[in-house]
Amino acid sequence: MSNVPQELRYTKSHEWVRREEDGSVTVGITDHAQELLGDLVYVEAPEVGTTFSSGEDCAVVESVKAASDVYAPVSGEVTEANEALTDTPETVNSDPYGDGWIFKIKPADEGELDDLLDADAYAEQIAAEE
Amino acid sequence: MLIFEQSSTGRSNEAQIPDIDTKFDDIPAAFLRDESPGLPEVSEMQVVRHYTRLSQKNFSIDTQFYPLGSCTMKYNPRGCNSLALLPGFAQRHPLSPDNLSQGFLACMYDLQEILKDVTGMHGVSLAPMAGAQGEFAGVAMIRAYHDANNDTARTEILVPDAAHGTNPATATMCNYKVKEIPTDKEGDVDLEALRAAVGPQTAGIMLTNPSTLGVFERKIKEIATIVHEAGGLLYYDGANLNAILGKVKPGDMGFDVIHMNLHKTFSTPHGGGGPGAGPVGVSKRLLPYLPVPMVARQGDTYSVIDEDDLPTSMGRLSAFMGNAGVLIRAYVYARILGREGMHRVAEFATLNANYMMARLKQAGFDMAFKNRRATHEFILTLKKQYKELHVTAMDFAKRLLDYGYHAPTTYFPLLVPECFLIEPTETESQQELDGFVEAMIKIQKEAESSPETVTTAPHTLPVRRLDDVKAAKDLDLTWQ
């Protein structure tokens, strides 16, 4: 069973979201997503300063099996990208919720965060998929 | 061992050295070599053994069953090859004037006509040199059509998530935004989602039918109506044309443009990087935009159509007549089959796939779409094996190599977990299909009793399990 930390919020498309103290949110892909993808060989993080609407594809993760888009969980401007993943994409496999974060985004509308799934709802979704 | 490592100073192969008495004194000194080119110094026999051994390490359609889904790896009849090598074709100079190329041009014209007839389209151009270029030509024609109507607000191409991965790439290449349309549980396009997605911004939809899920899109007529009513055009990806060849015509389904992969459906050599051939066919309204060159006929005379003859063309895609040698092979293939033969291609391709699917089902394997009949290919999912035995689709694929079978397509389409996309083609015998099924049953037993045999396969090949991550990240292609 994949790890679904209680304190995070989730999207149906398998991104996790953590609120930071400075008002931005950190985004990555879930343990379940990295397990499905297999060993990652490439991560393309979004450029800092770009704005996305929620649900728009903004990053790419590529594994030995497949390439997959990562979608913006909320609308907003990208404030930081995890550059270290360029050289070590495998960090997303080994530590999806920690050093494997992909980018940070400043939400345009904090209210959108309430639309995200909580841990129980996400765990239920992946159980239903299996 | 590389051939360079067999090199021994001073060894040469006198018998094969060309007898050249030309002096190269008209080449400027700056362009002449100072040193010898560093070729391996080996004997004729060493060369023969070296390359024969290398070829024996290869999996190929000439040596093994090759059920690579969506690739249509069928046998390439030798007759097509020997006729394409007739000196009149093989030694014809591409710059020969039309009046000295009538035989060749007649074959190209007939091939255009045959492809028109079998797809139900109004015009065909043989110019695209591969499937990807055919797709590019197709979407570029959709753009040319909307531009000609001053309909420039159409910025989106719809692509179902069961489409070939090249489709969104092509749409992007032609400067369209891609909108993905989901698939329902039975493998058909989700019509509600399609209705919600179309609008004045829709340039067209790119569809593969049968889709990459190995099922026929049953609602194709409704899809055509929805997209046409919104002012969009329908693009047919011919990747899976083998399943319906001569049986159902894309033109009758309502498609405006289609590309065909002659290296799949018309059995020209395939794999190892080509060369391919990706002709395009169009409905009436796209005729003015076909890529050049094409061949026209007036009475008994054939001539090449270029940009001057068709100024509205989307453009020139090849210097000469596409991949001419490949087109000749496809032409011969089509003539050997004839109209009835083309029907049999589709019949036996689908019969073989359904036979294999039924046998694998009996043996306890799970199909991705239980309620659907297979087209020319089908998908089985090894999700159960992964969950219960921790043996993956990749492990099964590698173990199949030990049994002498090329692995089917794995982990594609992405919609199905731990999947095998299996396409036997019409050219395999029942014995061959049975052999593959028996191998799958044996591997299942191994996965239950000694899973490490499967998870560490292959055991009998020159190269064992590769490190996929290292291969993707640390490519090292040079010697020394």
Interface residues (C-beta under 8 A of the other chain):
Chain A: L36 D39 V41 Y42 V64 K65 A66 S68 E90 E130
Chain B: K387 Y411 F412 L414 P417 D468 V469 A472 K473
